[in-house]
Amino acid sequence: MCLFLLSLPSQGQDQMDIQIANEYLVKGEKQKALEMYGELIKKPANQSLVHNNYINTLVDLAQYKEAEEYLKKNLKKEPGHPQYRLDLGLVLIRGGEEQKGDKYFRDLIEEFKGNPGRVKMISDYFMGRSLFDYAIMSFQESRDALGNQSLYCLELATLYRVKGEKEKMTIEYLNYATQNVGNIQYIKNVLQVLLAKQEELEILEKLLYEKVQKAPEDEVYTDLLIWVTLQQRNFRSAFVQARAFDKRYKTDGDRSMEVAKVALDNNDYEQAANIFLYVRNNFPAGENFQNAQLGYIHARESRLRETYPVHRDSVISLVKAYRFFINQYPQQAVALEAVRNVAVIQSDYLQQTDSAIAQLSKLIANPYASAYLKAKTKLDLADMYVIKEEPWESALLYAQVEKTQKESPIGYEAKLKNAQLSYYRGDFQLAQEHLDILKEATTREIANDAMELSMRIKENLAMDSSALALKEYSKVELLLRQNRTEEAMVILTQIQQGLSSTQLSKEECLLQNAQTTDCRLTFSNYAIKDDCYWLEAKISLQQNKPEEALIRLQKILEEYPNDILADDAFFTIGEIYERYLHDTPKAMEQYQNLMVQFPGSVYVAEARKRFRELRGDFKQSEEPKM
């Protein structure tokens, strides 16, 4: 009992000294720390507590001889102690005896290579001291010794990532993916984060092509090849691989349908239509047949909506295709979706709004329609009431969808449309309240649209508290929604002159004389002028006047080079050169300029894909061997 009491002060003092030495080390006072560690290390009870800090401090202060003597002394007592042996190799390397230290480490790796637990321990040691090559060597030697090249994939991938060797890193991740089907999604998630640059994705694509050719029976490589081509929006190549996958594993076109849907969502309507058509023609008895039929018509519709000018014959042909489909599958869910599409097309392009409203109202009352389809139909119906200038009906329907579809993408879409309705009516404060909520929406597209409208409102109210310019501009957007293009163009011209579209009475004109021109209110239009250029460019394209659209877009780049619309203008100019003027060199130049000047733009991925297509990168796509 007395001995125990007598030992307490000594132990307590050592603990305090260790804490003080550690504090010196943190403050950078390494010499003071070393002196205290040197005294503490003499007691065996303190050995494990201060060993690491003692050795590291000796090395940091270049006292290699003292460190080597200390370690050799300990190794005489415990010759097999792995920590002391590794530390001795480290001291030799850091002390300038690289050749001796290298042999020492290689001998250790050779000794431990058959023991996975020891291999992991010494590799962690090497990694912790930035000796990455030795860590890699220990894993590779162990693989060879154990005859298993599938060991340590994630550890090696991490080491290669730290060293910046992306190709070797990717090979290890692929090695890991092939070990278990459940690993594939994890590897996709990792690679999506780590391979952010186009050239890195191209390296992965090349590696996967080689793997597919060597092991065409391995599902993992084809799956990842489809995935990486989709990441690059190269839907043509993705389809080649998906088609081969479907044939090899005798599916009903499942992977091809996945690629088609992604292509459609990313506005590659031509590829989407081709793939849907392929599935429809090749799997007539499969479970994807109906969806492929409808998908093909959807792709045609989407392409029509991006084509200017829209020819009436094309619209009528599309309506016929939908109606033929509806007659094939009456009262089935796919047919009800088609009914909705026909009504929207009639309203948008054939000026048959009343008929469309009647069809949509009937669809909403249909007991076979799903709750989701009814919600989508209500949004369409509300949009039509906007066209008919019945905003209260629209607001009621938007509110119903918001209530029934809370915290869902379609619910957020309803809130966005309600915000836009308030905006059209000039109630910018109410619109802003809706938009503030939508900035956190789950879908990027809705969040971006909300952010864009919110910024327009804030920017213009900051420049003009009366909001005259914004009120005029919102009138223009409403007129365009209502297909009253000529009226919209007149007001756009007046906005650019800083004039209100509303004619004042003689009495009002006399009262406001100092602020009016031709009996109209004047206002500052700088904050809204770039938006006017953008709308004029879009209208010019709809009227098949690409040269006029170019003039307006160039004005945005000249007068508002750092504005939010600048990257939109860059991309659209490239699109005009590519699709309207068929000037490939200028289109490529524009897409390249966009990638350089706006690397964070949402258009970069699509611009890169189009640049590569125009350069001819995808012309040699070949179907892999079956």
N, C-alpha and C positions, 0 to 999 in steps of 0.2 A: 504493500500500500504506500509506504513511504517512497519507494523507488518510483512509483507511478506519479506521485505528486511532484517529485523532484524533476521528472522529465517534462512536465508540462511547460515550464518557462522556456526551455530550449526549443520545443516544437513550436510554441507560439511565436518565438522570436524569428525562427526560420521562415514561418509563413509570412510574417511582416516584411522580412528582408526580400523574399521572393516578390512580393507585391511591389516593394520599392524599386527593385531591379527592373521589373516589368514596366513600371512607370517611366524610368530613365530611358528604356528602350523605345517606348512610344514617343517620348519627347525628342528622340534623336541623340540623346547623350549616351552613345554606345560604349565609350570607354569606362564611364562610371558603372554602367550595367555589367560590363564584362568583369570588372573587379569584384563585384558582388557575386556574380554567377560562379566565378573562380573559387571563391571561398565556400559557397553553398554546395558545389558539386563534390566537394571532398567527403561529404557525408553520404553514405549509401542510400539513406532514406530520401534524399533530395534528388537522386539521380534521374528518376523518370519525370520529375516535375520541371527540371530546368535544362535537361539535356538538349532539346531542340534549339532553345533560345541561345544556349551557350555555344553550340557548334555554329549556328548561323551568325552569331555576333563575331566569333573568331574569324570566320570566312569573310564577313563584311569588312573587318578591320585588317584583312590580309595577313593574319597571324596563322599561316598555314602549318608551320612546323609544330607549333603548340597544339593545334587541332589534331595533327597526325599522331603526335606522341600520345595524346589523351586517348584517341580511339584505339591505337595499338595496345595500350595498356589495358583497356577494357576488353579488347578481343582476346587477350591472353587468359582473362578470367572466363569469358563467354565466347569462344571461337565461332560458334554458329549463329550468333545474334545478327539477324538480317539488317536491323536498323544501323548498327555500328558498321557493318560491312558496306552498306550503301553510302553512309556518310563518308567513309574513308575514300571511296571512289570519287565522291563529290569534291572532297578536299584536294585530291590529286588533280582533278580537272581544273578546278578554280585556281589552284596554285601554279598552273602553267605546265604541269606534267601530263599533257593531253594524251600522249601515246601510252603512257603507263596507266593512266586513268581509264582510257578507252579499253585496254586489254582487261583491266580489272572488272569493268562493267560487263563486258562480253562474256567473261568467265562466269560471272554471277547469273547472267541470262541463260547461259548454257546449262548451268547447274540446276536452275529452277524451272526450266521450260516444260518439264513433264508434270508440274504441279500447278493446276489452274489457280488455286488459292494464292500461292506464292507469286505467280505471274501477275495476278491482279494487284497484289500488294506492292510489288516493286514498280509496276507500271504507274500506279497512283503516286508513288514517290517521284518518279521521273517527271510526271505531268506537273506535280506541285512545284517542281524546281525548273520548269520550262525546258527540260531535257527531252523534247518530244521525239526526237529520232530514236533514242534508246527505248522509250515507251513503245513506239511502233515496232522496233526490233524485237522486244520481248514478246509482244503478241504474235508477230509473224513466226518467230522461232517456235513458240508453243503450238501454233497451228500445225506446223510441219511435224513436230515431234509427236503430236497426238493424232496426226493424220486426219484432221477435220478443218477444212478451210472455211467452215461456216461459223467458227467460234469468233467471239470478240468483234462482231461487225459494228455495233453501235459505238464501242469504245474507239475503234480505229477510225470510224467516220468522224467522230468528234475531234480526234487528233489531226486528221487531214483538214478539217474545217478550220481549226486554229492556225494551221500552217498555211492556209489559203490555197490548198491543193484541191480545187473543187472537183476535178475529174475523178481522182482517187476516192474522195469523199463520196461521190455519187455511186461509184462502183460498190462501195461497202454498204450503202443504203439499199442498193438493188439486191445485193447478196442477202441482206436481212429480210427483204420483202419476199424473197422466194422460199424462205423457210416455213412460212405459215401464211395462209390466205388472209388470216386476221391481221397480219402486219401491214397489208397494202395501204389501208386508209391512213394509218399512222405515218407511213413513208410519204404519202401524197401531201399530208399536212406539213411535214417537216420540209420537204423539197419546195413546196409553195412559198415558204418563208425564206429559205436559204438561197434558192435560185431565182433571184429577182430580175437579173439582167437577161436580155434576149440571147446573148451569146452563150450564157450558161444553160439556158433551156435547149439551145441548139446542140450543145455538147451532149446533154442527156438524151435528146432525140436520136443522135447518131449512135450512142452507146446502145440504146434500146433496139434500134434497127439491126445492129450487129447481133444482139442477143436473140432477137426473134428469128433471124436467119439461121443461127446455130441451133436454137432449141424451139422450133415452131410449135411444139406440143406444150410448152410451158405457158400456161394461162396468164401468169403474173406479168410477163414482159409485154404481151399484147395489150393487157389491161392498162399498164402504165404508159405504153406508147399512145394509146387512144387518149389518155388523160393529158399527156404533155403536148400533143398536137392541139387539143382543145384549149390548153392554157395559152397557146400562141394564136388561137382563133383560126387555125388552119383546118377548116372543117372538111375540106376535100381529102386531105391526108388522113384525118380522123375517121372519115367514112370508109376509106380503103381498108383500114385496120379493123374497123367495126364489122364491115361486111365479111372479112376473112374470119373474124371471131365467130360470127353467127353461123357461117358455113361449117367451121371446124367443130363447133360444139352443138350444132343442130338446134339452134334456138329459132324462135319465130320472128327473128329480126329485132330482138330486144336491144342489142347494143347500137344498132343502126338507128333505132327510134330515139335513143338517148341523145345521139349526136345530132339528129334532126331537130330535136326540141331545143338543144343548146344553140344551134345555128339560127333557129328562128328567133330565140330570145335575144341574140346578138345581131339581129338585122341582116344576116346573110340569107336573104330570102331565096336566092337562086339555088344555093346548096341545100337548103332545107327542103325546097320543093322537089329537087332531084332525089333526095334520100327518102322522103315520104312516098314518092312515086315508085321507087325501087321496092320498098317494103310492100306497098299495095299490090304490085305486079307479081312479086315473087313468093308472097305468103298469103294467098287468097283464103286459105282455110285456117290461118293462124289467129291468135287472140289479138294481134295488133292491127288486123285488117281494117276495122272500122276507124280506129284512131289515125291510121295512116291515110285513109281516104279524106277524113276531115282535116288532118294536118296539111295535106297537099292543098286543099282549098284555102285554108288559113294562110298558107305561105303565099298563094296567089293574091289574096286580099291584101296582105301586108306589103307586098311588092307594088300593088296598084296604088296604095296610099302613099308610097314614096315616089311615085311616077308623076311628072308634070309635063304637059297638062294631062288630066285624066279624060280619056275618051269614053263617051256614053256607051258605045258598043262593048267596051271592055267591062264596064259595070254590069250591063245586062247579061253578058256571058257568065260573069261571076255569080250573079243572082240565080241564074239557071242551074249552075253547078250545085249551089247550096240546096235549091229546091229538089233537084234530083236525089240528092243525098237524103233529104228529109222524107221523101216519098219511099225510099228504100227501108228506112227504120222509123216509122211513125211511132210517136210516144216514147221512144227510147231516149236516154239521157243525152246521147251524142246528137240526136236530131233536135232536141230542145235547144241545145247550144247553138245549132245552126239557125234555128228560127230567130233567135236573138240577133245573130250576125246579119241576117237578111234585113231585118227591120232597121238596124243601124245604117247599113249601106243605103237603103231607100231614103232615109232621112238626110244622110250626108251628101249623096251624089245625085239623087233623082228627084229631090224636092218633094218627096211624098211623106212629109212629116206627120200629117194627121193619120195616114194609114199605118205608119210605123208606130205611132203612139197606141193605136188600137191593138196592134199585134203584141206589143210589149205588155200592155195592161192584161191581155188575155193570158200571156205567158206567166205573169206574176200570180194569177189566179189558178194556174194549172196545179193540181195536187201532186202530179208526178215530178214537178220541178224541184230541185234541191234548194235548201235554204241559201246556199252560196250562189247558185244561178239566179235566184230571185233577187238577191242583194245586188249582183252585177247588173241585172235588168233594171232595177230601180235607179241605179246610177245613170244608165243610158236614157231612161225615161226623163229623169231630172234634167239631163243635158238638153233633151229636146224641148223641154219647157223653157229653158234659157233661150233657145232659138226663137221660140214663140213669144218671148217677152212676158212670161208668166213666172217671175222670180219666186213668188211665195210658194207655188207648187214645187219648184225645184228645191227650195230650202227645206220644205217638209220632207221630201223624199231623201235628201242627203242626211237629214237628222235621223230618219228611221234606220238607215243603213249604219250610221255611226253607233246607234244604240244597240242594234242586234249583232253587230260585228266588232265589238270592242276589242282593242289590242290586237287586231289582225290587219294585214296589209290592205284589204278592201275597206276596212273601217277607217284606216288612215287616209285612204284615197278619198273617201266621202268627206272627211274633215278638210282635206286640201281643196276639194271642189267647193265646199261651203265657204272656205276662205276666199277663193277666187270669185265667188258670187258676191261676197261683201265688197271685194275689191272693184268689181265691175260697177257696183252701185255707189262707189265713192266713199264707202264706210271703211276707211283704212285702219282705224283703231281696232275695230272688230276683226278685220282680216288679220291684223298683226297678232291678236290674241290666239287665233287658231294656228297661225304659222309658228309661233314660239313653241307650241306643243309638238308640232310636226317635225321640228329640227331633230328630235330624238326618235323619229319613226324607224321601224325595223327595216324597211326597204330603202336602199340607197337612192333609187330613182325619186321616190316621194320626198325623202329628206332633202335631196338636191333641188328639186322643184320648189319646195317650201323655202329653202335658203335663198334661192334666186329671187323669188317674189318678195321675200322679207327685206332683202338688201335693196331692192329697187324702191320699196316704200320708204325705208329709212333714209336712203341717199337723197331722194327727192324732197322729203319733208325737211331734211336738214338744210337743203338749198333754198326751199320755198315753203314757208310755214303755211301759206294759203293753199298749197298743193294744187294750184291751177294746172300746172303742166302734167302732173300725174293724173288728175281727173280727166284731162283731155286724152291722155294716152290710154287710160283704162276704157274709155269710150271706143277707141280704135280697136282694142283687143276684143271687146264685146261684139262690135260690128263684124269683125272677121269670123268670130264664132258663128254669127248669124248669116255668113256667106254674103255680106253686103260690102264687097271689096271696094267698089268705086267710092262709096261714101267714106270708107276707112281711109283711102288714099288722099281724099280731099283734106281730112282732118290732119293726117300725117304731115302734109305740106304746110298747113297752118301752124302746127306745133313747131316745125323747124323755123318758122318765121317769128315764133314767140307770140302768136296770136291765139286767142280763144275762139272756138268754133261757134260760140253763142253770140248772136247779134244783140246789142243792147238797144233798148228803146231810146227815143230822143231825150226823154227826161233823164234816164240813167246815163246817157252819153254826156249830157251837160254836167251832171254831178261828178262824173268820173273823168272828165275831159283830160286832166293832166296825166292820166295813166292809160289812155286808150289811143288806138289808131283805127280809123274807119269804124268808130263806135264798137270796138272790140277790146276786151281786157288784154293787156300784155303781161308777159311773165318771163322769167329766166328759164331757158330751155337746155342749158349745158348738160345737166345731170341726166336728161331723158333723150338727148339727141342721138346717142349711140344706139339706144333701143329702137329709135325710129329707123335708123339705117338698117338694123337687123331685120325689122319687120318688112321694110321695103325690099330687101334682098330676098326674103322668103316669098313674098308676093310675086316678085319678078320671076322666080323659078317656077312658081305655079302657073304663070302665064307664058312659060317657055321662052323667057328672055334672059339667058344666062349672062350675056355681056353686061346688061344693066345691073344684075345681081352682083357681078364682080366689082363694079364701080362703087356700090354701096358698101360692100365688105372691105374694100381697100380704104374707104373713108374711116371705118372703125379702126383699122390698123394704123392709119396716119394720125388721126385725131385722138384716139383712145388706146395707145399701144399697150398700156398696163391695165386696161379695164378687164372686168370679168368676161366680157364677150370676145376678147382678143383671140383666145384659143379656138372658140367656136368659129370665128371668122377664118382663121388659118385653115382649119379642117374643111370647112365648106368650100373655100377657094380651091383646095386640092380636089375635092369631090367634083366641082364644076369642070375643072380641067380634065379630070379622068372620065366622067360619065356624060358630060354634055358637049364639051369641045374636043374630046378625044386627043388631048395633047399630053401624051405620056411623060415626056421629060419634065414639063412644067408641073404636072401633078406630083411626080416623084420629088421634085425640088421643094414643093410646098409641104408635103408630108414630112420630109426630112427637116425642114425649118421648124415645123411644129415640134418634132421630137427634141430638137436641140434647145429651142427657146422656151418650151413649156414642158419640161420632163415630167412634171407631176400632173399633167392634164388627164382627164378621163378619156380623152381621144387618143392617147399615145399608143395603146395596144392595137387599136383598129388602124391607126395611121401606119404603124410598123408592118402590120399584116398586109395592108394594101401596097405599101412600098415594095415589099418582098414579092408580092404577086406581079406587080408591074415590072419588076426586075427579072421575073421568070424563075424564081426560086422553086416554085411548086410544080413546074411542068413535068418533071421527071418522076413524079410519084408513081411507084410501082407496087402492085399487090405482092405481099410477101409469099413465099412458098407455103403451100398447104401441107 
